[in-house]
Amino acid sequence: MTTGSVHSWDIATAVDGPGTRFALFLSGCPLRCLYCHNPDTWHMRDGHRMTVDEVMAEVAKYQRFIEVAGGGLTISGGEPLLQPGFTAAVFHRAKQLGLHTALDTSGFLGARASDDLLTDTDLVLLDIKSWDPATYRHVTGGEVAPTLDFARRLSASGKPMWIRFVLVPGHTDAETNVEGIASFVSTLNTVERVEVLPFHKLGAPKYAALGIPFPLADVPSPDAELVRRVHEQFATRGLPVR
């Protein structure tokens, strides 16, 4: 019986994909992003074990509402591709119910996504955290190449993508860094939109509760002028940006 480590689930509108969605948050993530607002999802051991049947029983409670609202099921995290078998099994069951599916991922573990998993995935919310390798390593502790490889694979297979970029003043906002992402994304064939997500500190209380210092406690949210500049960098590449 396929089980996974689940952090929580929620019903959300206008985020994590189109329409009203059942968002399933899995536990465990290989990256340690400086701006992460869910440090409570870092470790699989902190989640609770659920079977696919148990997850789908929860989804069934909201299925009619989700369908009427033009939504679906999104698997997020943490990092869902840390548990690719469980993610694939949940998506397969969701598609059997006729639900739209979205995978919210950094792409860092994109190589773990099987063709079958992606067949049952209608949309990928791909977080490209930085372009410059040194900046990516500084911000996440990981390497950017696997994410770029995954993006190319999705594009080649015709899989729709929403690209997400977190704008952090003094960390990810360099013009050359943004330009690198915009240039790369413009070469992909299936990008439906780019979402520029301004850095915020809403997750700071979670760090305090866990007794962990928040690395960006002294970093401000980006001002309107910076957000405008970054939007324009994507827009000049012909990308639909929000």
Secondary structure as GFF3:
##gff-version 3
##sequence-region A 1 242
A	DSSP	beta_strand	3	13	.	.	.	ID=ss1
A	DSSP	beta_strand	20	26	.	.	.	ID=ss2
A	DSSP	three_ten_helix	39	41	.	.	.	ID=ss3
A	DSSP	three_ten_helix	44	46	.	.	.	ID=ss4
A	DSSP	beta_strand	48	51	.	.	.	ID=ss5
A	DSSP	alpha_helix	52	68	.	.	.	ID=ss6
A	DSSP	beta_strand	72	76	.	.	.	ID=ss7
A	DSSP	three_ten_helix	80	82	.	.	.	ID=ss8
A	DSSP	alpha_helix	84	96	.	.	.	ID=ss9
A	DSSP	beta_strand	100	105	.	.	.	ID=ss10
A	DSSP	three_ten_helix	110	112	.	.	.	ID=ss11
A	DSSP	alpha_helix	115	119	.	.	.	ID=ss12
A	DSSP	beta_strand	123	127	.	.	.	ID=ss13
A	DSSP	alpha_helix	133	140	.	.	.	ID=ss14
A	DSSP	alpha_helix	145	156	.	.	.	ID=ss15
A	DSSP	beta_strand	161	167	.	.	.	ID=ss16
A	DSSP	alpha_helix	175	185	.	.	.	ID=ss17
A	DSSP	beta_strand	191	198	.	.	.	ID=ss18
A	DSSP	alpha_helix	204	210	.	.	.	ID=ss19
A	DSSP	alpha_helix	224	235	.	.	.	ID=ss20
###
